[in-house]
Amino acid sequence: MKVRGFTLIEIAIVIAIVGLLALISIPSFNKFLAKAKRTEAYMNLNAIATAQKVYRAEHGTYTTDLKALGWQPEGTLHYSYGFGGAEGTNYVGGSLGASAQAMSTGNAGADAFTAVAAGDIDGDGEPDIITINQNNEVKIVQDDLE
């Protein structure tokens, strides 16, 4: 009984097809990951907005101090969250490396606040910046997914 295996050409064709499929699917997968990270930003911004409303009910004003606000994120953060100012007090840094300048649009006062989520999703130096205000209006200030 003779055992027949695959020829070198057949194996090369299969490898080429698998490589082509991988080449086609990687950009779609990267976009999917970026959208998942942005979903994290939406959830954390809503949590900050809720904490701000509780803080205002107790103190009569909004705050930029995350420690006073009592908001502490769980797990690994991709985006940076908070308000302009000092890291650790006014904002929490994430793994996507947003600069303090990207966080500078965040602020809080007696009647209004704007919380910021920022992160450089694709590594091009331009951050994805999303804000939320006291009316729960979410705004994409700078879109890094385009």
C-alpha angles and dihedrals in degrees: 000000000000119000113213121203133187120287122238091250092054091051091047091052092051091049090049092051093048090048092050092050090049091049091052096046101045097075091049091049092050091051089050091053091049091052090050090053090050090052087057088055093052092050095048093045090053089050090052091049091052091048090050092054091050091048092050092049089056101037106024094239141061122251139212092206108101092193092055088044090056093226113145119168121222127222129002114336122215098182127048113242136200139039138317115286135059124359111245094026106044100018141015117227122229135202094261090072108234115185125237087249090062089055093049094092090068117098143149136204141159096295107016145033139186117201119195136211115191134174139150099238100178100031096243095126094253113105129221104239123195126174137192127195138198090279092056090249108156115204130184101219096178121014114212093175095073 
